[in-house]
Amino acid sequence: MRTVSARPRSSTTLNASAQAPDSSWRNWDGRQRCTPAAFARPASLEQLREVLARAQEAGHGVRVAGSGHSFTGLVLTEGTLVSLERMGRVLEVDRARGLVRVQAGITLRELNLALHRHGLALENLGDVDRQSIAGATATGTHGTGAQLRNISAQLQAVQLMCADGSILELDQESDPDAWRAARVSLGALGVVSALTLRVVPAFRLRAHDGPMPLDRALEQLDALVAEHDHFELYWFPYAEQALLRRNDRSFEPAVPRGAVRTYMDDVLLVNHGLGALCRLGRRHPRLIPQLNRLVTRLAGSSTRLDDSFRVFVSPRLVRFTEMEYAIPRERAAQAIREVRELLHQQRLPVSFPIEVRFVAADDALLSPAHGRDSCYIAVHVFDQMAYEPYFREVEAIMDRHDGRPHWGKRHFQTAQTLAPRYPEWERFAQVRARLDPEGLFANAELERVLGPVKGPGGALD
Ligand SMILES: Cc1cc2nc3c(=O)[nH]c(=O)nc-3n(C[C@H](O)[C@H](O)[C@H](O)COP(=O)(O)OP(=O)(O)OC[C@H]3O[C@@H](n4cnc5c(N)ncnc54)[C@H](O)[C@@H]3O)c2cc1C
């Protein structure tokens, strides 16, 4: 079973009236919470259909929760909250065609292990694997790699249950507009119940982590991104050195780290060590520049060779909140320099690194990388520390660079400010009005970022 932070304290399967009064839901960082009137965990399409019918009888809005790893209020509802955690099976593996069909509630972790048993893998991943596949694709979750698109671009087909319980099998041929909308949907169109993904033969990654002065890394950025299959840069504010992660594909046999070494590296050093320094910085913000330089020095260099999915992801035990923006790739170095200038000028107490990744363009209507090769710049703030002043200042920089926010991470945009950034914004709005005309799947966050459902009967309640 998956372990997720985002769980209701109690739940009902179908019957809202049986729900305990203290039933509540919260996301991974604990800063988004709600108490839905009903929490449903259907185990089949029939049960899911029944959940939607009952929600409508009760006058509830409906939201679907994946693993609760989004930092925004996308999942929140006081109506019916649906989890597909009981719909998490692999349905079909077609090795010859490189296609895998899964139920939408499967986590990336479960999927990676299942694929590995078949000698297959996802071509790219982000840095954790706790998300559900439907939740990850709904927000455009991505890893890094100049030639590689976000995970939703690996979709071949999407099965969607609409408000009236009807099922759409969406792909490029069946309904091109709805298909491009459903790949990065924010859960605004209906309940994704199954997905077909393109997968690749299993591969290994040779991972080399090491420091480089930030200025030098920025001068060489284009070459570094081009030279490595998966290039990523971290930089702790006030440190001179950036930390570079260079992952390259390899078909040599794996040299896995032992369990003890893995625990030492990933849990003790990266998580508990970082956590302790962050707590110290929270108590004594003036120490943060020194602590950041210390953590950069401690990070050092390392090399390993292991199965791709074991290298891509690592545990994240230190809680933080995050904002991330996709900007045109050619603006990356300039935007990072501006973030550094901001931090230095304002002496902002930030103990978490800035994370820089690269993603190829795709054509999902609301993908932050829609139509342009992108650089993603993420900023984080440690648990219980104020994030808004820092994030707003960084957002102003990203605005000047034509930035589009990650849909699962914090930002302060509205439908009005976002619409001009997406050339096919209206097309998404039309698909939404067609598939969810009554706004059953709307909530306050969607109203903020997408606006109300348009068209007759499309008003939000
Ligand atoms: C520690 C951590 C690390 C992260 N690392 C990365 C990273 O490396 N790269 C990156 O891009 N992002 C990253 N994220 C962000 C995360 O991948 C996204 O927010 C993702 O959407 C979370 O997936 P989830 O399953 O938790 O979905 P949730 O957060 O629960 O939901 C996300 C959205 O998907 C919708 N949804 C979920 N299931 C369905 C369904 N079946 N049908 C319709 N809609 C559905 C929800 O309604 C909601 O709108 C990270 C987040 C955390 C907390």
The ligand as an SDF file (V2000), in Angstrom:
LIG
                    3D

 53 58  0  0  0  0  0  0  0  0999 V2000
    7.6600   16.4540   -2.0750 C   0  0  0  0  0  0  0  0  0  0  0  0
    7.1060   16.8270   -3.4280 C   0  0  0  0  0  0  0  0  0  0  0  0
    7.8990   16.6680   -4.5470 C   0  0  0  0  0  0  0  0  0  0  0  0
    7.3980   17.0250   -5.7970 C   0  0  0  0  0  0  0  0  0  0  0  0
    8.1970   16.8750   -6.8880 N   0  0  0  0  0  0  0  0  0  0  0  0
    7.7640   17.2650   -8.0970 C   0  0  0  0  0  0  0  0  0  0  0  0
    8.5880   17.1540   -9.2460 C   0  0  0  0  0  0  0  0  0  0  0  0
    9.7130   16.6500   -9.1790 O   0  0  0  0  0  0  0  0  0  0  0  0
    8.1150   17.6080  -10.4250 N   0  0  0  0  0  0  0  0  0  0  0  0
    6.8780   18.1870  -10.5300 C   0  0  0  0  0  0  0  0  0  0  0  0
    6.4990   18.6070  -11.6110 O   0  0  0  0  0  0  0  0  0  0  0  0
    6.0420   18.2710   -9.4710 N   0  0  0  0  0  0  0  0  0  0  0  0
    6.4680   17.8190   -8.2650 C   0  0  0  0  0  0  0  0  0  0  0  0
    5.6240   17.9090   -7.1880 N   0  0  0  0  0  0  0  0  0  0  0  0
    4.2450   18.3530   -7.4100 C   0  0  0  0  0  0  0  0  0  0  0  0
    3.3230   17.1500   -7.6560 C   0  0  0  0  0  0  0  0  0  0  0  0
    3.8940   16.2480   -8.5850 O   0  0  0  0  0  0  0  0  0  0  0  0
    1.9930   17.6120   -8.2610 C   0  0  0  0  0  0  0  0  0  0  0  0
    1.3950   18.5750   -7.4550 O   0  0  0  0  0  0  0  0  0  0  0  0
    1.0270   16.4620   -8.5110 C   0  0  0  0  0  0  0  0  0  0  0  0
   -0.1200   16.9840   -9.1190 O   0  0  0  0  0  0  0  0  0  0  0  0
    0.6380   15.7230   -7.2550 C   0  0  0  0  0  0  0  0  0  0  0  0
   -0.0360   14.5210   -7.5920 O   0  0  0  0  0  0  0  0  0  0  0  0
   -1.0840   13.8830   -6.5820 P   0  0  0  0  0  0  0  0  0  0  0  0
   -1.3790   12.4960   -7.0040 O   0  0  0  0  0  0  0  0  0  0  0  0
   -0.6380   14.0910   -5.2090 O   0  0  0  0  0  0  0  0  0  0  0  0
   -2.3610   14.7500   -6.9160 O   0  0  0  0  0  0  0  0  0  0  0  0
   -3.1610   15.7790   -5.9970 P   0  0  0  0  0  0  0  0  0  0  0  0
   -2.2400   16.8220   -5.5330 O   0  0  0  0  0  0  0  0  0  0  0  0
   -3.9430   15.0480   -4.9950 O   0  0  0  0  0  0  0  0  0  0  0  0
   -4.1280   16.3900   -7.1080 O   0  0  0  0  0  0  0  0  0  0  0  0
   -3.6100   17.1780   -8.1450 C   0  0  0  0  0  0  0  0  0  0  0  0
   -4.7030   17.4890   -9.1490 C   0  0  0  0  0  0  0  0  0  0  0  0
   -5.0390   16.3030   -9.8530 O   0  0  0  0  0  0  0  0  0  0  0  0
   -6.4330   16.0960   -9.7990 C   0  0  0  0  0  0  0  0  0  0  0  0
   -6.6860   14.6700   -9.8540 N   0  0  0  0  0  0  0  0  0  0  0  0
   -6.0920   13.6940   -9.1560 C   0  0  0  0  0  0  0  0  0  0  0  0
   -6.5860   12.5020   -9.5230 N   0  0  0  0  0  0  0  0  0  0  0  0
   -7.5060   12.7330  -10.4610 C   0  0  0  0  0  0  0  0  0  0  0  0
   -8.3680   11.9040  -11.2380 C   0  0  0  0  0  0  0  0  0  0  0  0
   -8.3700   10.5790  -11.1050 N   0  0  0  0  0  0  0  0  0  0  0  0
   -9.2010   12.4890  -12.1210 N   0  0  0  0  0  0  0  0  0  0  0  0
   -9.2170   13.8290  -12.2750 C   0  0  0  0  0  0  0  0  0  0  0  0
   -8.4300   14.6530  -11.5680 N   0  0  0  0  0  0  0  0  0  0  0  0
   -7.5840   14.1140  -10.6870 C   0  0  0  0  0  0  0  0  0  0  0  0
   -6.8590   16.7460   -8.4950 C   0  0  0  0  0  0  0  0  0  0  0  0
   -8.2370   17.0480   -8.4800 O   0  0  0  0  0  0  0  0  0  0  0  0
   -5.9930   17.9840   -8.5240 C   0  0  0  0  0  0  0  0  0  0  0  0
   -6.5700   18.9410   -9.3470 O   0  0  0  0  0  0  0  0  0  0  0  0
    6.0770   17.5520   -5.9310 C   0  0  0  0  0  0  0  0  0  0  0  0
    5.2890   17.6990   -4.7840 C   0  0  0  0  0  0  0  0  0  0  0  0
    5.7850   17.3480   -3.5440 C   0  0  0  0  0  0  0  0  0  0  0  0
    4.9270   17.5140   -2.3270 C   0  0  0  0  0  0  0  0  0  0  0  0
  1  2  1  0
  2  3  1  0
  2 52  2  0
  3  4  2  0
  4  5  1  0
  4 50  1  0
  5  6  2  0
  6  7  1  0
  6 13  1  0
  7  8  2  0
  7  9  1  0
  9 10  1  0
 10 11  2  0
 10 12  1  0
 12 13  2  0
 13 14  1  0
 14 15  1  0
 14 50  1  0
 15 16  1  0
 16 17  1  0
 16 18  1  0
 18 19  1  0
 18 20  1  0
 20 21  1  0
 20 22  1  0
 22 23  1  0
 23 24  1  0
 24 25  2  0
 24 26  1  0
 24 27  1  0
 27 28  1  0
 28 29  2  0
 28 30  1  0
 28 31  1  0
 31 32  1  0
 32 33  1  0
 33 34  1  0
 33 48  1  0
 34 35  1  0
 35 36  1  0
 35 46  1  0
 36 37  1  0
 36 45  1  0
 37 38  2  0
 38 39  1  0
 39 40  1  0
 39 45  2  0
 40 41  1  0
 40 42  2  0
 42 43  1  0
 43 44  2  0
 44 45  1  0
 46 47  1  0
 46 48  1  0
 48 49  1  0
 50 51  2  0
 51 52  1  0
 52 53  1  0
M  END
$$$$
